[in-house]
Amino acid sequence: MKKINIYDMIHIFIIASVLGWFIENTFNLIRTGQLVNPSALVIGPIDMAYGIGACVLTILLIEFKNSSYMKLFILGFIGGSVLEYIMSLGMELFLGFTVWDYSNFIFNINGRICLVFSIFWGLLGIVWIKVFYPFLNEIIGKFTNKAKKNIAIIIVVFLILDIFLTLSAVNRAHENDRGIPPRNAYEEFLDKTFNTEYLKKMYSNNWR
């Protein structure tokens, strides 16, 4: 298995983010009968938690891919739990809320992580490094280095714009809730598109 580089990691990130979005949506549909957008970004079916998780699991487990399932499970359990806690904390700091809350689950820590999903991270670590990563690595390896680089640049530019748009939309929505009128054409655009109503629907009951 060839050594992974930054362009491979970017491709893994976006593929896992999109697949994760569909997995999460399917899970919510089966569990609640409703479609809930699990994305933290306002554009695209992108669940960055899965993308970041895939990259972290790859970095953590790639050197131990031939180790025992128990070792892979423990590394995935710990690494995924720490990552999920950091993502929850970061989301609260930058957005003012988190997209998930495990307060109703037993053995949770500040509602950010819980035993059930930590076990899920452990199992996911095994499946990821044994099945999904080799499969994706083989597909990505079919592209030339130039093609991978160009695609990676497009992905990064898009994500930067999407993150900027999301942060500014959340900030503008809070200002609008406080009665602050738009100050320029961009803020008028946000009020008409990614406004409070849109964000409440997108973030479900987590918006505040």
Secondary structure, 3 states (H helix, E strand, C coil): CCCCCHHHHHHHHHHHHHHHHHHHHHHHHHHHCCCCCCCCCCCCCCCHHHHHHHHHHHHHHHHHCCCCHHHHHHHHHHHHHHHHHHHHHHHHHHHCCCCCCCCCCCCEECCCEEHHHHHHHHHHHHHHHHHHHHHHHHHHCCCCHHHHHHHHHHHHHHHHHHHHHHHHHHHHHHHHHCCCCCCCHHHHHHHHCCCHHHHHHHHHHHCC
